[in-house]
Each structure stands twice: as structure tokens, then as C-alpha cells.
Amino acid sequence: MSKYFEIRWHGRGGQGTVTGAKSLAEAVQGTGKHVSAFPDYGPERRGAPLRAFNRFSDGNIRIHTPVLEPNVIMIVDPTLIGTKPLLSGVNDNTIFVVNTEKKPAEIKKALGLDGQTLYTVPANSISYRLFKREIPNSAMMGAFAKACPEIISLEMLTKEARHIFSHLLAEHLVEKNIEAIKCGYDEVQTV
């Protein structure tokens, strides 16, 4: 891993974007990496656009500034496609993980991407199927494991997530979140 592996999440308040970033960081920390996770809010209200960031490293992380050149962009809310900040700092190697039921080629065109790898996952549908509401963060974490197995495998992610969620949620919700992670991993499409 270069000095830092960086992720920028784009979502809206109330979708679990910040919780997803923090949970992913805790899971990756379980692999022995140093991690950071923090949000960047605009107006703090439900539905307002927000960003969250992750940094992973084999060594200490001494910076806590927004991610400007992400290795991965996680798009939790596809209605943000077309907004300028979404593509800021993108290069040819940036990986995109998008919560959508649309075909990857359609999303790649909508984003105006050329050589970048793009993964799509129907995270809202998975969440609705399991929880009867749209909280896509666990399915997005599973899609991340599919897109970046060199950072965390599905096996390690589910193991660490079970440990993390067991301190926060009732047992039946822990298991549903683990199922959402696995479904997110399994239902990814790429182009």
C-alpha cells in the first residue's frame, strides 16, 4: 500500500453514510492497518449532501484533512451524480462504487468516466428487502470488499463487522447487517 489508501464517500444526511465510513474503518483496523474516518457536513439536516472520508495505512496517519485525490469514491446517493464535487481529484485509477439499480455502463456514461473501474450495487433494494427501509451503508461496505479485496476480504469484513455491530445493535440486527454486507458483495456488477 502506498502511504495512504483514501476513500471519499458522497451521500445525504440520514442514509448512514458517516456510519458506513466509520464502520468500514473499524473493520479495516481489525486487519492491523491504521485508519481514520471523519465526516464533512454542510448544513446538518436530513437529506443534505455530505461527505465522509477514510484513510488506511500501514503506518501512523498524521493528517486529518479532506480526501482530495481518492483511490475510491463511494456514491451512496446516486442523485448526486452530475454534481461537480463528486469528480474532484479523480484520476485514471480511481475506483467508483455506486448505489444504484442501473447498469454499470449507464452510470459510467452519466459520470463521464473513461478508464476508471466502476462497480454498482443495488444497496437501497438490499436494505429495503432486509430492513424495510433504505439504509444502504452495510451493502455498500460489502461492495467495497468486492472492489478492493486487497484492503479487506469479505470474510474479514463480516468477522469484524459482527464484532463492531454487536456493541451497537440487537443480535437480530447484527445478523441482518451481516446479510446486507454479503448481499452487497454478491450483487455487485462492474464495467
PyMOL commands that set and color helices and strands:
alter all, ss='L'
color gray80, all
select helices_A, chain A and resi 17-29+78-80+84-87+104-111+123-131+137-147+154-166+171-186
alter helices_A, ss='H'
color red, helices_A
select strands_A, chain A and resi 5-12+34-41+49-57+72-75+95-99+117-121+189-190
alter strands_A, ss='S'
color yellow, strands_A
deselect
rebuild
show_as cartoon
